């Protein structure tokens, strides 16, 4: 049976059957494309974290040679990477209770912002 004959037979069927065939074909084509993409990505190592381990990312282990960036720190993303290395100064955030009488009388120092909650 040729492809044109199969299409003619599908066109003769009720609407709900034609919709089921259309969704089945669309799902099959999508699955084939997804499997091809996944297999190529796994083969090329696109999902692998190159040159690091979980212990290195969490700071439990010193990075090996070549695993550090230009500044010597491991290549880590997230809040830990954004934290400043120098913690000798005053804290960046200070919570003052509204009931604290010194909070109302003191004026903010230069560079400070007070946000009432």
N, CA, C and O atoms as a printed pandas DataFrame, in Angstrom:
     atom_number atom_name residue_name chain_id  residue_number  x_coord  y_coord  z_coord
0              1         N          UNK        A               1    0.849   -1.169    0.000
1              2        CA          UNK        A               1    0.000    0.000    0.000
2              3         C          UNK        A               1    0.898    1.237    0.000
3              4         O          UNK        A               1    1.851    1.320    0.775
4              5         N          UNK        A               2    0.590    2.190   -0.867
5              6        CA          UNK        A               2    1.411    3.393   -0.974
6              7         C          UNK        A               2    1.027    4.408    0.107
7              8         O          UNK        A               2    0.014    4.269    0.793
8              9         N          UNK        A               3    1.856    5.407    0.227
9             10        CA          UNK        A               3    1.641    6.448    1.234
10            11         C          UNK        A               3    0.361    7.229    0.942
11            12         O          UNK        A               3   -0.366    7.591    1.867
12            13         N          UNK        A               4    0.084    7.489   -0.320
13            14        CA          UNK        A               4   -1.125    8.230   -0.706
14            15         C          UNK        A               4   -2.386    7.426   -0.368
15            16         O          UNK        A               4   -3.393    7.993    0.054
16            17         N          UNK        A               5   -2.324    6.112   -0.554
17            18        CA          UNK        A               5   -3.478    5.280   -0.210
18            19         C          UNK        A               5   -3.716    5.270    1.289
19            20         O          UNK        A               5   -4.861    5.290    1.740
20            21         N          UNK        A               6   -2.634    5.239    2.064
21            22        CA          UNK        A               6   -2.790    5.282    3.523
22            23         C          UNK        A               6   -3.404    6.602    3.967
23            24         O          UNK        A               6   -4.252    6.621    4.859
24            25         N          UNK        A               7   -2.983    7.711    3.352
25            26        CA          UNK        A               7   -3.577    9.002    3.691
26            27         C          UNK        A               7   -5.062    9.037    3.347
27            28         O          UNK        A               7   -5.860    9.581    4.109
28            29         N          UNK        A               8   -5.432    8.474    2.230
29            30        CA          UNK        A               8   -6.840    8.433    1.842
30            31         C          UNK        A               8   -7.662    7.618    2.837
31            32         O          UNK        A               8   -8.781    7.998    3.181
32            33         N          UNK        A               9   -7.113    6.515    3.292
33            34        CA          UNK        A               9   -7.829    5.681    4.278
34            35         C          UNK        A               9   -7.990    6.425    5.596
35            36         O          UNK        A               9   -9.023    6.302    6.255
36            37         N          UNK        A              10   -6.964    7.206    5.992
37            38        CA          UNK        A              10   -7.063    7.968    7.241
38            39         C          UNK        A              10   -8.074    9.100    7.082
39            40         O          UNK        A              10   -8.796    9.407    8.031
40            41         N          UNK        A              11   -8.145    9.722    5.921
41            42        CA          UNK        A              11   -9.100   10.815    5.687
42            43         C          UNK        A              11  -10.539   10.331    5.746
43            44         O          UNK        A              11  -11.429   11.122    6.057
44            45         N          UNK        A              12  -10.799    9.064    5.459
45            46        CA          UNK        A              12  -12.145    8.510    5.492
46            47         C          UNK        A              12  -12.615    8.220    6.912
47            48         O          UNK        A              12  -13.812    8.025    7.128
48            49         N          UNK        A              13  -11.724    8.186    7.868
49            50        CA          UNK        A              13  -12.074    7.833    9.239
50            51         C          UNK        A              13  -12.686    9.036    9.946
51            52         O          UNK        A              13  -12.545   10.167    9.480
52            53         N          UNK        A              14  -13.374    8.799   11.082
53            54        CA          UNK        A              14  -13.975    9.909   11.847
54            55         C          UNK        A              14  -12.902   10.866   12.390
55            56         O          UNK        A              14  -11.718   10.535   12.454
56            57         N          UNK        A              15  -13.364   12.066   12.778
57            58        CA          UNK        A              15  -12.452   13.125   13.224
58            59         C          UNK        A              15  -11.617   12.702   14.434
59            60         O          UNK        A              15  -10.416   12.971   14.462
60            61         N          UNK        A              16  -12.211   12.056   15.424
61            62        CA          UNK        A              16  -11.455   11.685   16.634
62            63         C          UNK        A              16  -10.349   10.680   16.314
63            64         O          UNK        A              16   -9.311   10.680   16.976
64            65         N          UNK        A              17  -10.550    9.829   15.317
65            66        CA          UNK        A              17   -9.509    8.881   14.920
66            67         C          UNK        A              17   -8.388    9.625   14.193
67            68         O          UNK        A              17   -7.211    9.347   14.422
68            69         N          UNK        A              18   -8.744   10.560   13.325
69            70        CA          UNK        A              18   -7.721   11.350   12.624
70            71         C          UNK        A              18   -6.887   12.170   13.611
71            72         O          UNK        A              18   -5.671   12.285   13.455
72            73         N          UNK        A              19   -7.545   12.741   14.628
73            74        CA          UNK        A              19   -6.799   13.503   15.637
74            75         C          UNK        A              19   -5.847   12.588   16.415
75            76         O          UNK        A              19   -4.717   12.972   16.718
76            77         N          UNK        A              20   -6.307   11.395   16.730
77            78        CA          UNK        A              20   -5.456   10.446   17.455
78            79         C          UNK        A              20   -4.230   10.068   16.623
79            80         O          UNK        A              20   -3.124    9.965   17.152
80            81         N          UNK        A              21   -4.429    9.866   15.332
81            82        CA          UNK        A              21   -3.314    9.547   14.433
82            83         C          UNK        A              21   -2.353   10.731   14.350
83            84         O          UNK        A              21   -1.136   10.545   14.385
84            85         N          UNK        A              22   -2.892   11.954   14.238
85            86        CA          UNK        A              22   -2.044   13.146   14.150
86            87         C          UNK        A              22   -1.218   13.329   15.422
87            88         O          UNK        A              22   -0.022   13.608   15.339
88            89         N          UNK        A              23   -1.832   13.179   16.594
89            90        CA          UNK        A              23   -1.086   13.309   17.851
90            91         C          UNK        A              23   -0.058   12.197   18.006
91            92         O          UNK        A              23    1.028   12.428   18.538
92            93         N          UNK        A              24   -0.386   11.006   17.551
93            94        CA          UNK        A              24    0.567    9.899   17.619
94            95         C          UNK        A              24    1.791   10.147   16.747
95            96         O          UNK        A              24    2.923    9.897   17.161
96            97         N          UNK        A              25    1.551   10.636   15.547
97            98        CA          UNK        A              25    2.673   10.928   14.645
98            99         C          UNK        A              25    3.513   12.075   15.212
99           100         O          UNK        A              25    4.742   12.009   15.199
100          101         N          UNK        A              26    2.851   13.128   15.711
101          102        CA          UNK        A              26    3.587   14.262   16.286
102          103         C          UNK        A              26    4.398   13.824   17.506
103          104         O          UNK        A              26    5.538   14.256   17.678
104          105         N          UNK        A              27    3.826   12.980   18.345
105          106        CA          UNK        A              27    4.556   12.471   19.510
106          107         C          UNK        A              27    5.734   11.603   19.114
107          108         O          UNK        A              27    6.798   11.671   19.730
108          109         N          UNK        A              28    5.547   10.783   18.083
109          110        CA          UNK        A              28    6.640    9.935   17.615
110          111         C          UNK        A              28    7.803   10.734   17.050
111          112         O          UNK        A              28    8.964   10.445   17.336
112          113         N          UNK        A              29    7.480   11.748   16.238
113          114        CA          UNK        A              29    8.534   12.596   15.671
114          115         C          UNK        A              29    9.255   13.355   16.786
115          116         O          UNK        A              29   10.479   13.484   16.760
116          117         N          UNK        A              30    8.497   13.858   17.766
117          118        CA          UNK        A              30    9.100   14.559   18.902
118          119         C          UNK        A              30   10.009   13.632   19.690
119          120         O          UNK        A              30   11.099   14.036   20.094
120          121         N          UNK        A              31    9.584   12.405   19.915
121          122        CA          UNK        A              31   10.402   11.445   20.661
122          123         C          UNK        A              31   11.695   11.123   19.925
123          124         O          UNK        A              31   12.752   11.018   20.548
124          125         N          UNK        A              32   11.624   10.966   18.614
125          126        CA          UNK        A              32   12.830   10.677   17.819
126          127         C          UNK        A              32   13.813   11.845   17.900
127          128         O          UNK        A              32   15.014   11.638   18.074
128          129         N          UNK        A              33   13.303   13.072   17.773
129          130        CA          UNK        A              33   14.176   14.247   17.854
130          131         C          UNK        A              33   14.777   14.366   19.256
131          132         O          UNK        A              33   15.965   14.660   19.388
132          133         N          UNK        A              34   13.983   14.143   20.297
133          134        CA          UNK        A              34   14.480   14.235   21.673
134          135         C          UNK        A              34   15.538   13.172   21.951
135          136         O          UNK        A              34   16.545   13.459   22.598
136          137         N          UNK        A              35   15.323   11.964   21.477
137          138        CA          UNK        A              35   16.312   10.905   21.682
138          139         C          UNK        A              35   17.613   11.203   20.939
139          140         O          UNK        A              35   18.701   10.944   21.452
140          141         N          UNK        A              36   17.494   11.745   19.736
141          142        CA          UNK        A              36   18.704   12.107   18.982
142          143         C          UNK        A              36   19.465   13.210   19.702
143          144         O          UNK        A              36   20.688   13.143   19.822
144          145         N          UNK        A              37   18.753   14.224   20.181
145          146        CA          UNK        A              37   19.401   15.321   20.916
146          147         C          UNK        A              37   20.058   14.810   22.193
147          148         O          UNK        A              37   21.197   15.170   22.489
148          149         N          UNK        A              38   19.353   13.978   22.950
149          150        CA          UNK        A              38   19.898   13.453   24.203
150          151         C          UNK        A              38   21.125   12.583   23.954
151          152         O          UNK        A              38   22.122   12.701   24.667
152          153         N          UNK        A              39   21.064   11.724   22.965
153          154        CA          UNK        A              39   22.207   10.846   22.710
154          155         C          UNK        A              39   23.421   11.641   22.227
155          156         O          UNK        A              39   24.547   11.332   22.615
156          157         N          UNK        A              40   23.215   12.643   21.400
157          158        CA          UNK        A              40   24.337   13.478   20.946
158          159         C          UNK        A              40   24.909   14.271   22.109
159          160         O          UNK        A              40   26.128   14.400   22.226
160          161         N          UNK        A              41   24.049   14.805   22.971
161          162        CA          UNK        A              41   24.519   15.573   24.123
162          163         C          UNK        A              41   25.305   14.697   25.089
163          164         O          UNK        A              41   26.333   15.124   25.614
164          165         N          UNK        A              42   24.837   13.487   25.328
165          166        CA          UNK        A              42   25.562   12.583   26.219
166          167         C          UNK        A              42   26.886   12.146   25.604
167          168         O          UNK        A              42   27.885   12.022   26.312
168          169         N          UNK        A              43   26.904   11.914   24.305
169          170        CA          UNK        A              43   28.119   11.480   23.627
170          171         C          UNK        A              43   29.197   12.568   23.643
171          172         O          UNK        A              43   30.378   12.273   23.831
172          173         N          UNK        A              44   28.789   13.828   23.445
173          174        CA          UNK        A              44   29.764   14.921   23.408
174          175         C          UNK        A              44   30.142   15.414   24.792
175          176         O          UNK        A              44   31.080   16.200   24.922
176          177         N          UNK        A              45   29.441   14.976   25.834
177          178        CA          UNK        A              45   29.762   15.394   27.196
178          179         C          UNK        A              45   29.214   16.756   27.539
179          180         O          UNK        A              45   29.784   17.441   28.389
180          181         N          UNK        A              46   28.137   17.176   26.919
181          182        CA          UNK        A              46   27.561   18.494   27.194
182          183         C          UNK        A              46   26.990   18.581   28.602
183          184         O          UNK        A              46   26.902   19.683   29.144
184          185         N          UNK        A              47   26.597   17.467   29.219
185          186        CA          UNK        A              47   26.015   17.486   30.547
186          187         C          UNK        A              47   27.050   17.259   31.642
187          188         O          UNK        A              47   26.706   17.325   32.822
188          189         N          UNK        A              48   28.285   16.999   31.296
189          190        CA          UNK        A              48   29.318   16.706   32.283
190          191         C          UNK        A              48   29.932   17.993   32.815
191          192         O          UNK        A              48   30.101   18.961   32.074
192          193         N          UNK        A              49   30.264   18.001   34.098
193          194        CA          UNK        A              49   30.998   19.113   34.692
194          195         C          UNK        A              49   32.465   18.789   34.486
195          196         O          UNK        A              49   32.985   17.845   35.082
196          197         N          UNK        A              50   33.123   19.553   33.659
197          198        CA          UNK        A              50   34.486   19.268   33.267
198          199         C          UNK        A              50   35.480   19.699   34.347
199          200         O          UNK        A              50   35.416   20.830   34.827
200          201         N          UNK        A              51   36.383   18.823   34.726
201          202        CA          UNK        A              51   37.515   19.162   35.580
202          203         C          UNK        A              51   37.191   19.527   36.998
203          204         O          UNK        A              51   37.961   20.267   37.612
204          205         N          UNK        A              52   36.101   19.057   37.562
205          206        CA          UNK        A              52   35.805   19.362   38.953
206          207         C          UNK        A              52   34.985   18.241   39.559
207          208         O          UNK        A              52   34.360   17.446   38.857
208          209         N          UNK        A              53   35.004   18.202   40.865
209          210        CA          UNK        A              53   34.196   17.228   41.586
210          211         C          UNK        A              53   33.340   17.979   42.590
211          212         O          UNK        A              53   33.523   19.180   42.791
212          213         N          UNK        A              54   32.418   17.289   43.214
213          214        CA          UNK        A              54   31.544   17.922   44.194
214          215         C          UNK        A              54   32.351   18.428   45.384
215          216         O          UNK        A              54   32.043   19.490   45.926
216          217         N          UNK        A              55   33.364   17.697   45.793
217          218        CA          UNK        A              55   34.197   18.119   46.919
218          219         C          UNK        A              55   34.927   19.420   46.596
219          220         O          UNK        A              55   35.076   20.276   47.468
220          221         N          UNK        A              56   35.379   19.578   45.367
221          222        CA          UNK        A              56   36.057   20.817   44.986
222          223         C          UNK        A              56   35.072   21.979   44.931
223          224         O          UNK        A              56   35.405   23.089   45.347
224          225         N          UNK        A              57   33.871   21.742   44.427
225          226        CA          UNK        A              57   32.890   22.806   44.323
226          227         C          UNK        A              57   32.425   23.301   45.684
227          228         O          UNK        A              57   32.107   24.481   45.831
228          229         N          UNK        A              58   32.378   22.427   46.679
229          230        CA          UNK        A              58   31.941   22.823   48.010
230          231         C          UNK        A              58   33.081   23.323   48.865
231          232         O          UNK        A              58   32.842   23.789   49.979
232          233         N          UNK        A              59   34.300   23.247   48.395
233          234        CA          UNK        A              59   35.430   23.761   49.152
234          235         C          UNK        A              59   36.036   22.745   50.104
235          236         O          UNK        A              59   36.919   23.098   50.886
236          237         N          UNK        A              60   35.593   21.496   50.065
237          238        CA          UNK        A              60   36.116   20.483   50.964
238          239         C          UNK        A              60   37.470   19.966   50.497
239          240         O          UNK        A              60   38.188   19.331   51.270
240          241         N          UNK        A              61   37.815   20.220   49.287
241          242        CA          UNK        A              61   39.067   19.728   48.714
242          243         C          UNK        A              61   39.710   20.853   47.927
243          244         O          UNK        A              61   39.014   21.649   47.296
244          245         N          UNK        A              62   41.015   20.926   47.957
245          246        CA          UNK        A              62   41.723   21.940   47.191
246          247         C          UNK        A              62   41.642   21.588   45.705
247          248         O          UNK        A              62   41.755   20.416   45.346
248          249         N          UNK        A              63   41.448   22.581   44.841
249          250        CA          UNK        A              63   41.370   22.272   43.411
250          251         C          UNK        A              63   42.718   21.823   42.870
251          252         O          UNK        A              63   43.774   22.250   43.336
252          253         N          UNK        A              64   42.651   20.967   41.892
253          254        CA          UNK        A              64   43.867   20.486   41.247
254          255         C          UNK        A              64   44.428   21.579   40.352
255          256         O          UNK        A              64   43.744   22.560   40.062
256          257         N          UNK        A              65   45.649   21.414   39.921
257          258        CA          UNK        A              65   46.270   22.405   39.047
258          259         C          UNK        A              65   45.473   22.518   37.761
259          260         O          UNK        A              65   45.121   21.511   37.147
260          261         N          UNK        A              66   45.192   23.739   37.361
261          262        CA          UNK        A              66   44.426   23.964   36.136
262          263         C          UNK        A              66   42.943   24.105   36.368
263          264         O          UNK        A              66   42.221   24.472   35.441
264          265         N          UNK        A              67   42.441   23.824   37.592
265          266        CA          UNK        A              67   41.023   23.932   37.880
266          267         C          UNK        A              67   40.645   25.298   38.431
267          268         O          UNK        A              67   39.471   25.539   38.713
268          269         N          UNK        A              68   41.593   26.183   38.589
269          270        CA          UNK        A              68   41.275   27.481   39.173
270          271         C          UNK        A              68   41.215   28.534   38.089
271          272         O          UNK        A              68   41.782   28.384   37.006
272          273         N          UNK        A              69   40.512   29.601   38.413
273          274        CA          UNK        A              69   40.371   30.696   37.462
274          275         C          UNK        A              69   41.570   31.615   37.522
275          276         O          UNK        A              69   42.608   31.253   38.076
276          277         N          UNK        A              70   41.432   32.810   36.952
277          278        CA          UNK        A              70   42.542   33.757   36.889
278          279         C          UNK        A              70   42.936   34.230   38.277
279          280         O          UNK        A              70   44.110   34.516   38.515
280          281         N          UNK        A              71   41.977   34.321   39.207
281          282        CA          UNK        A              71   42.273   34.789   40.556
282          283         C          UNK        A              71   42.724   33.683   41.481
283          284         O          UNK        A              71   43.035   33.957   42.640
284          285         N          UNK        A              72   42.774   32.458   41.028
285          286        CA          UNK        A              72   43.189   31.347   41.860
286          287         C          UNK        A              72   42.036   30.671   42.576
287          288         O          UNK        A              72   42.244   29.648   43.227
288          289         N          UNK        A              73   40.820   31.209   42.478
289          290        CA          UNK        A              73   39.666   30.608   43.133
290          291         C          UNK        A              73   39.040   29.581   42.204
291          292         O          UNK        A              73   39.085   29.742   40.985
292          293         N          UNK        A              74   38.454   28.522   42.766
293          294        CA          UNK        A              74   37.809   27.528   41.911
294          295         C          UNK        A              74   36.639   28.152   41.143
295          296         O          UNK        A              74   36.018   29.109   41.606
296          297         N          UNK        A              75   36.355   27.606   39.984
297          298        CA          UNK        A              75   35.262   28.095   39.154
298          299         C          UNK        A              75   33.947   27.585   39.719
299          300         O          UNK        A              75   33.499   26.496   39.359
300          301         N          UNK        A              76   33.319   28.362   40.606
301          302        CA          UNK        A              76   32.086   27.975   41.274
302          303         C          UNK        A              76   31.048   29.055   41.017
303          304         O          UNK        A              76   31.358   30.245   41.087
304          305         N          UNK        A              77   29.828   28.655   40.722
305          306        CA          UNK        A              77   28.755   29.617   40.533
306          307         C          UNK        A              77   27.843   29.597   41.744
307          308         O          UNK        A              77   27.773   28.596   42.457
308          309         N          UNK        A              78   27.152   30.682   41.979
309          310        CA          UNK        A              78   26.186   30.735   43.057
310          311         C          UNK        A              78   26.566   31.754   44.106
311          312         O          UNK        A              78   27.448   32.586   43.893
312          313         N          UNK        A              79   25.889   31.683   45.249
313          314        CA          UNK        A              79   26.084   32.663   46.310
314          315         C          UNK        A              79   27.478   32.573   46.914
315          316         O          UNK        A              79   28.043   33.593   47.309
316          317         N          UNK        A              80   28.040   31.383   46.992
317          318        CA          UNK        A              80   29.379   31.240   47.564
318          319         C          UNK        A              80   30.419   31.931   46.704
319          320         O          UNK        A              80   31.399   32.456   47.233
320          321         N          UNK        A              81   30.237   31.945   45.406
321          322        CA          UNK        A              81   31.185   32.602   44.524
322          323         C          UNK        A              81   31.065   34.114   44.617
323          324         O          UNK        A              81   32.037   34.825   44.360
324          325         N          UNK        A              82   29.886   34.621   44.983
325          326        CA          UNK        A              82   29.673   36.057   45.068
326          327         C          UNK        A              82   30.115   36.627   46.410
327          328         O          UNK        A              82   30.220   37.845   46.552
328          329         N          UNK        A              83   30.377   35.773   47.398
329          330        CA          UNK        A              83   30.774   36.243   48.719
330          331         C          UNK        A              83   32.165   36.846   48.656
331          332         O          UNK        A              83   33.055   36.283   48.019
332          333         N          UNK        A              84   32.368   37.995   49.314
333          334        CA          UNK        A              84   33.696   38.591   49.300
334          335         C          UNK        A              84   34.677   37.764   50.111
335          336         O          UNK        A              84   34.312   37.156   51.118
336          337         N          UNK        A              85   35.916   37.747   49.667
337          338        CA          UNK        A              85   36.934   36.971   50.365
338          339         C          UNK        A              85   37.370   37.666   51.641
339          340         O          UNK        A              85   37.765   36.993   52.593
340          341         N          UNK        A              86   37.313   39.007   51.697
341          342        CA          UNK        A              86   37.736   39.768   52.862
342          343         C          UNK        A              86   36.543   39.941   53.788
343          344         O          UNK        A              86   35.600   40.654   53.448
344          345         N          UNK        A              87   36.568   39.299   54.956
345          346        CA          UNK        A              87   35.472   39.396   55.921
346          347         C          UNK        A              87   35.916   40.094   57.188
347          348         O          UNK        A              87   35.253   39.958   58.216
348          349         N          UNK        A              88   37.016   40.840   57.156
349          350        CA          UNK        A              88   37.525   41.500   58.341
350          351         C          UNK        A              88   36.730   42.752   58.691
351          352         O          UNK        A              88   36.759   43.181   59.845
352          353         N          UNK        A              89   36.029   43.345   57.749
353          354        CA          UNK        A              89   35.288   44.582   57.984
354          355         C          UNK        A              89   33.980   44.336   58.712
355          356         O          UNK        A              89   33.676   43.201   59.079
356          357         N          UNK        A              90   33.193   45.407   58.926
357          358        CA          UNK        A              90   31.902   45.267   59.611
358          359         C          UNK        A              90   30.920   44.484   58.743
359          360         O          UNK        A              90   31.093   44.414   57.527
360          361         N          UNK        A              91   29.903   43.902   59.348
361          362        CA          UNK        A              91   28.944   43.131   58.553
362          363         C          UNK        A              91   28.202   44.041   57.579
363          364         O          UNK        A              91   27.966   45.217   57.856
364          365         N          UNK        A              92   27.843   43.476   56.444
365          366        CA          UNK        A              92   27.168   44.248   55.411
366          367         C          UNK        A              92   25.714   44.508   55.761
367          368         O          UNK        A              92   25.120   45.452   55.240
368          369         N          UNK        A              93   25.124   43.696   56.633
369          370        CA          UNK        A              93   23.727   43.839   57.002
370          371         C          UNK        A              93   23.621   43.806   58.505
371          372         O          UNK        A              93   24.128   42.884   59.143
372          373         N          UNK        A              94   22.969   44.797   59.081
373          374        CA          UNK        A              94   22.792   44.849   60.519
374          375         C          UNK        A              94   21.315   45.051   60.792
375          376         O          UNK        A              94   20.714   45.994   60.278
376          377         N          UNK        A              95   20.715   44.168   61.604
377          378        CA          UNK        A              95   19.306   44.246   61.925
378          379         C          UNK        A              95   19.166   44.999   63.241
379          380         O          UNK        A              95   19.771   44.617   64.243
380          381         N          UNK        A              96   18.367   46.074   63.245
381          382        CA          UNK        A              96   18.146   46.886   64.435
382          383         C          UNK        A              96   16.678   46.766   64.804
383          384         O          UNK        A              96   15.804   46.976   63.964
384          385         N          UNK        A              97   16.406   46.430   66.050
385          386        CA          UNK        A              97   15.041   46.281   66.528
386          387         C          UNK        A              97   14.374   47.648   66.617
387          388         O          UNK        A              97   15.021   48.608   67.035
388          389         N          UNK        A              98   13.088   47.773   66.235
389          390        CA          UNK        A              98   12.406   49.063   66.355
390          391         C          UNK        A              98   12.269   49.523   67.801
391          392         O          UNK        A              98   12.149   50.722   68.054
392          393         N          UNK        A              99   12.284   48.594   68.753
393          394        CA          UNK        A              99   12.160   48.944   70.161
394          395         C          UNK        A              99   13.475   49.468   70.724
395          396         O          UNK        A              99   13.504   49.972   71.847
396          397         N          UNK        A             100   14.549   49.360   69.975
397          398        CA          UNK        A             100   15.863   49.816   70.410
398          399         C          UNK        A             100   15.885   51.347   70.407
399          400         O          UNK        A             100   15.745   51.951   69.343
400          401         N          UNK        A             101   16.060   52.004   71.588
401          402        CA          UNK        A             101   16.038   53.476   71.616
402          403         C          UNK        A             101   17.208   54.098   70.862
403          404         O          UNK        A             101   17.089   55.220   70.371
404          405         N          UNK        A             102   18.326   53.403   70.759
405          406        CA          UNK        A             102   19.463   53.976   70.046
406          407         C          UNK        A             102   19.238   53.989   68.540
407          408         O          UNK        A             102   19.912   54.723   67.817
408          409         N          UNK        A             103   18.289   53.177   68.061
409          410        CA          UNK        A             103   18.032   53.122   66.631
410          411         C          UNK        A             103   17.368   54.395   66.131
411          412         O          UNK        A             103   17.641   54.834   65.014
412          413         N          UNK        A             104   16.505   54.992   66.936
413          414        CA          UNK        A             104   15.811   56.196   66.492
414          415         C          UNK        A             104   16.684   57.434   66.614
415          416         O          UNK        A             104   16.520   58.387   65.852
416          417         N          UNK        A             105   17.613   57.430   67.568
417          418        CA          UNK        A             105   18.427   58.615   67.771
418          419         C          UNK        A             105   19.657   58.653   66.876
419          420         O          UNK        A             105   20.205   59.723   66.613
420          421         N          UNK        A             106   20.089   57.491   66.410
421          422        CA          UNK        A             106   21.301   57.495   65.596
422          423         C          UNK        A             106   20.954   57.771   64.144
423          424         O          UNK        A             106   19.943   57.291   63.631
424          425         N          UNK        A             107   21.788   58.534   63.502
425          426        CA          UNK        A             107   21.589   58.811   62.084
426          427         C          UNK        A             107   22.473   57.857   61.284
427          428         O          UNK        A             107   23.524   57.439   61.769
428          429         N          UNK        A             108   22.069   57.518   60.094
429          430        CA          UNK        A             108   22.883   56.582   59.309
430          431         C          UNK        A             108   24.220   57.202   58.935
431          432         O          UNK        A             108   24.313   58.386   58.609
432          433         N          UNK        A             109   25.245   56.371   58.990
433          434        CA          UNK        A             109   26.561   56.812   58.570
434          435         C          UNK        A             109   26.587   56.886   57.046
435          436         O          UNK        A             109   25.704   56.358   56.370
436          437         N          UNK        A             110   27.597   57.539   56.529
437          438        CA          UNK        A             110   27.672   57.652   55.079
438          439         C          UNK        A             110   27.809   56.268   54.459
439          440         O          UNK        A             110   28.573   55.436   54.949
440          441         N          UNK        A             111   27.080   56.026   53.397
441          442        CA          UNK        A             111   27.134   54.744   52.709
442          443         C          UNK        A             111   26.164   53.722   53.254
443          444         O          UNK        A             111   26.086   52.612   52.728
444          445         N          UNK        A             112   25.407   54.067   54.315
445          446        CA          UNK        A             112   24.454   53.131   54.891
446          447         C          UNK        A             112   23.044   53.486   54.459
447          448         O          UNK        A             112   22.724   54.656   54.251
448          449         N          UNK        A             113   22.223   52.492   54.328
449          450        CA          UNK        A             113   20.823   52.687   54.001
450          451         C          UNK        A             113   20.000   51.952   55.033
451          452         O          UNK        A             113   20.254   50.780   55.313
452          453         N          UNK        A             114   19.007   52.633   55.609
453          454        CA          UNK        A             114   18.134   52.015   56.596
454          455         C          UNK        A             114   16.801   51.747   55.920
455          456         O          UNK        A             114   16.192   52.647   55.342
456          457         N          UNK        A             115   16.358   50.503   55.998
457          458        CA          UNK        A             115   15.090   50.105   55.414
458          459         C          UNK        A             115   14.189   49.662   56.556
459          460         O          UNK        A             115   14.461   48.632   57.172
460          461         N          UNK        A             116   13.110   50.413   56.868
461          462        CA          UNK        A             116   12.211   50.013   57.968
462          463         C          UNK        A             116   11.319   48.855   57.532
463          464         O          UNK        A             116   10.833   48.816   56.402
464          465         N          UNK        A             117   11.116   47.915   58.451
465          466        CA          UNK        A             117   10.234   46.773   58.166
466          467         C          UNK        A             117    9.059   46.796   59.094
467          468         O          UNK        A             117    8.196   45.920   59.019
